[in-house]
Amino acid sequence: MDRIQPVRVLVVGCGHMGKSHAKAYQKLEEFEIVGVVSRTSASREAMFEELGERWPGFDSYETALQELKPDAVSINTFPDTHADYAIKAMKAGAHVFLEKPIAESVAEAEEVVRVSRETGLALTIGYILRVHPSWVEFVNQAQQLGKPLVMRMNLNQQSHGDNWQTHKNIMSSLAPMVDCGVHYVDVMCQMTKSKPIRVSAIQAKLSDEVGERCNYGQMQITFEDGSVGWYEAGWGPMMSTTAYFVKDVVGPKGCVSIAPKKSDGKESDSVDSHTRTESLLVHRGALDENGSFVEPDRYIDLEDEPGHDELCLREQELFLKAIRGEADMNSHVEDALNSLRIVLAAQEAADQGKNIKL
């Protein structure tokens, strides 16, 4: 039997996410990297050295598209390029894997989705928690707690050095509350299966190095079923590592929390620490006639605890299914749009100091 021709993919962006997705393409024989795009040759050389392989390098995305004519494009750049790059790729006939968020605005995101549907090309968004088995179980356990839910989530990062520089670069496009918020708002929507109806938010600028952007923010969301949730994010060398990683859900029947092993919080800017769960702590609130808990608390320790690179591999396996028409991505894309609408409304609420009805 003849070997099926691999999907020829152009990798755009050579930072942490670009490298991780390139490693996935190396491992999957169904993909073949045909080129790499980044702003500097130094970043490309760093990728080549780390991955032990070389590909044609470009500093112009448009030139790479025109010369290579790839089957697919993997976009792992800063958010301000996402919509433009995705649309150009699809208009050139390429399927798109796009790191979150889809775009800087709802209008741009809707245009990306429209072009995908118009061209019939696959569009997969990098919502990494959706392929993480422990986070899938976290959502499942939350759905067993009754309604309404109270969802408390944060991801504060005490970043410095290269990570602080990366954060400052991202903040030229989006605030932390928005950039990372799409993940956790998406999780809240999965848990409640309810329509968000109102958002409010607060924010603060804790550094003179971040331009007009606030590097700390917290949003509050109210859902149609009475559920409420908050998400908090702060970046920078000034951030506290006390309670930097909170993932906790409470309902009438009890609560479930992500309970990582004891740490000193110094890895708060480590990408692996953003996705790991290690264990889920489940508490049932039912009391017996003596006022004692009916069930003891229990930990759910899942054997399948993939690291960041493994999760990126699973994302690319999903992308491959989308390209082959083996996965219906309509709800995936609609959910990505929905979470972006919510976090951008939260940013508007923070900027204007008022509640925003959705």
N, C-alpha and C positions, 0 to 999 in steps of 0.2 A: 504494500500500500504506500502510495506517495505521501511524503510528509506534508502536512498543511503548512502553507507559507505563514511565517510569523507576522504579527502586527508590527509594522515599522513605526516606532515611536520617537518623537522629538521631545527631549527633556528640557524644560525651560526653568531656569533658576538652579543655582548650585549651592544653596544654603542647606540647612539641616534637613528640610523636607525634600528638597530636590535630590539630595544624596540618598535619603531613605527610600524614596520611590525608585530611583535608579537601581539600587540594590535589589529591589523587588523584580524589576524587569530583567536583571541579570539572572535571577533564579528561575524565572518562568520562561520555559522554552517557547511559549506561544508569543512572546514579545521579542523584538530586536531593537535595541537603541541604535538610531542612525545619526544622531547629532545632539549637541548640547549647546544651550544658549545661556549666557550670563553677561553682566555688564563689564566684567574684567577677565582678562586671561588668567590672572592669579587664582580666582575662584574656580575656574575650570581645571587648572592644574592641580589644585587641592583635591578636587573630586576625583580626577584621574588617578592621583597617587593613592587616595584612600580606597578606591574601588579596584585598583590594579588593572585597569583597562582604559583604553583611549578611544575617543570618537571624534569626528569632525566638530570643531568648536566655532561658535559664532558670537559676535557681540551685537548683531542685528537680528532681531526676531523675524522681521519681514523677509530678510535675505535667506534665512534658514528655511522658512516656509516655502519660498519660491524655488530654491535650489534642491531641497531634499524631497519635497512633496510627500510628507509622511502620511501614514494611515491614521495616526493618532498623535495628539499633543498632550503632554503632561505639564500643567502650568502650576509652578510652585514659587511664584514671585510675590512681591508685596501687593496688597489689595488694590492699589490704585491702577494696576495694569490688568486685573482679572477680566473685567468685562471686555475690554478692547482686544486682548489676546484671544479670549475664547471665541468671540465673534469672528475674528480674522481666521482662526483655525477652521471653524466650521464652514465658513464661506470658501475656504480652500479645499474643502472636502475631507477634513480630518475629524475623527471622534475626539472628544475632550474629557480629560480628567482635570478637574479644577479644584485647587485647594480652597477651603472656606476663607472668608465669605464669598458668595458669588460675585459681589460687586460692592461699590461704595454707596450706592443708592438703590432704592427699590425699582426705580425706572430703568436703570441700567441692568439690574438683575432680570427684570421682566423681558428686556430685549434679548438677553442671552438665552433665556428659556424659549422665547418666540423663534429665534433663529434655529435652535436645536430641533424644535418641532417642525419648522418649515423645511429643514434639510433632511430630517429623518435620521440625523446622526446622534450617537450616544453622548449623553452628558452625565457625568458622575461627579458628585461634589464630595470633597474630602471630610465627611463627618465620621471621624475615626472611631468614636464611641459606639457607633451603630454596628461595628464589626467586632466589638470587644465582648466576649461571652459573659464576663462578670458584670459589665454594665447592662447587658441585656437582662441578666438575672436581677439586677438592682431594680430595673423598671418593672419586671414581673412581680417582685416582692412588694413594691410600692402599690401596685394595682390591687393587692389583697388587703389593704389597710382600711378600706371603706372611703367614704367621701364626707366632707371635703378633705383635701390634703394640704399640709403645710410643708413646703419644700424650701430647704435652706442650703444654699450652695455658694462656694467661693473658690477663687484661685488667685491668691496674692503671691507675687514673685519678687523676692529680694534679689534682683538682678544686678550684676556688675560686669565690668570688662566687656567682652564681646557680646554677651547676652543683653547688657544694658544698651549697647549700641544698636543691636537688632531691634530691641523694643522701641528705641527712639525713631528708628527708620519706619517701623510699622505705624507709629503714632503720627507720622506725616500724613497718613491716610485715615486711620481710625483709632479711637480710644480703646483702652483695654476692655472696658465694659462691653463694647460692641464686638471687637475682634474675637475674643474667647467666649463672649456671651452667647453667640449663636449655638455653640455646642450644648450648653447647659439649659438654655431655653428650649431647645429641641428635646432634651431629655424630659423637662417638665411637661411639655405638650404630649409626649408619649405616655407619661405617667397618668395624667388626668384624662386624656382623650376628650378634652373639653376646649371650648373656644375661649381664648384670652379676650377680655373686654376692656381692660384699663391698665395703663402703666404709669408709674411715677419713678423719679430717680433723683439721686443727689450725686455730686461730684466735687472734686477738689484738685487743684494744681499744686503739686508738692515739689516741683523742680523748675528752675529757670531754663533747663536744657530741652524742654519739650515744646517750645513754641507756644501756640495758642491752645494746644490740647491739654486736657486734664488727665493726669496719669493715675488717678484713683476715681472709682465710681461704684455706685450700688443702685440696682434697679429693683423695683417691686412690681409684681404682676398679679392681677386679679382675674380669675377665670369664671366663666359662666356658671359652673357648678358650685361656686363658693370657695374653691381651692385658691390658695395664695402661695406665692413663692418670691424669694429674693435671690439675687446673684450679685456678688461683690468681686471686683478685680482691681488690683493695684500693681504697678510695675515700678521698679527702681531700687537703688541702693539704700533708700531710706525705709523700705517696707519692713514691717514686723514679720517674723516667722512663727509667731504664736498663732495657732489656729489658722494657718495659711491655706489648709486644705480641708474644707468642710463640705460633706455631701450627706445630708440628713433629711429624711422624710418622715413626717408624723401624720397619722390618720386616726379616726375614732377607735380603730381596733389595735393600735400599737404604732411601732416605728421600725424603720430599717435605716442603717447607717453604713457607709463605707468606713471600715475600721482598719487602716493600715497599721503595720507594726510600728512600735514606738520609735520615733526619730527625733533628732534635734532641730529639724526644720531647715537645715542648711542646704538641702537639695531643692528648695522651693522653686528655683529656676531651671531645674532639670526636666526635660521633656518627658522622660520616662515616668517621673513622679506625677505627671498630670493625668495619666491614664490608668495607673496601677490601682488595684483594689485590695489585693491580698486576701481580704475576707470581708464578708457582710455580717453585721451584727443585727439580728432580728429579735425584737421584743414584742410580745403580745400583752395587751393591757387588761385582759379579762381577769376579774377577781373572783375568788370563791366566797363562800358564806362567812368566812372569818376575815375577809379583807386581804387575803394573800393572793399573790399571782398564781393563776392556774397552771401556767406553763413557765418553765425556766427560760431565760434568754439563751439563744443558741447562735453559734457562728456557722456560716456557710463558707467553707474553704473550697474554692474551685481549683481543680488541678490545671485547667487550661488558663494560664495567666500570661498571655503573650506580651513581649516587650514591644517597644515602639516600632522597630524595623519589621517585626512579625506582623504587627497590625497594618503597617503600610503594604505588606505583601497581601494580606487579606483584602485590603481595599482594591488592589490591582486585580485580584481574582474576580472581585465583583465587577470591576470595569470591563474585564474580558467577557464576562457573561452579558453585560449590557451591549457591548459591541456585537456579540453573536446573536443578540435578540433573545437570550435565555433568561433575562431578568426584566420585569416591568419596572421601569424607573420613574413612572409618572408621580407616584406618591412621594418618592425620594426627593424629586425636584420640587414638588409643591411644598413639602415640609421645610426644605432649605429656604425657599422663598418666604415662608411664613415666619420662621425664626428670625430671618433678617429684618422683616417688617417690624417685628416686636422690638428688637434691640435698637433699631434706628428710631423708633418711636420713643424708646426710653432715653436715647440721647437727646431727642427734641425736648422731652419732658425736663431733663436736667438743665438744658440750655435756657429754657423759658421759665423754669421754676413753677411748673403746673402739671396737673394730671393730663394724660392724653387718652381719649377714648379710641378704641380700636374698632 
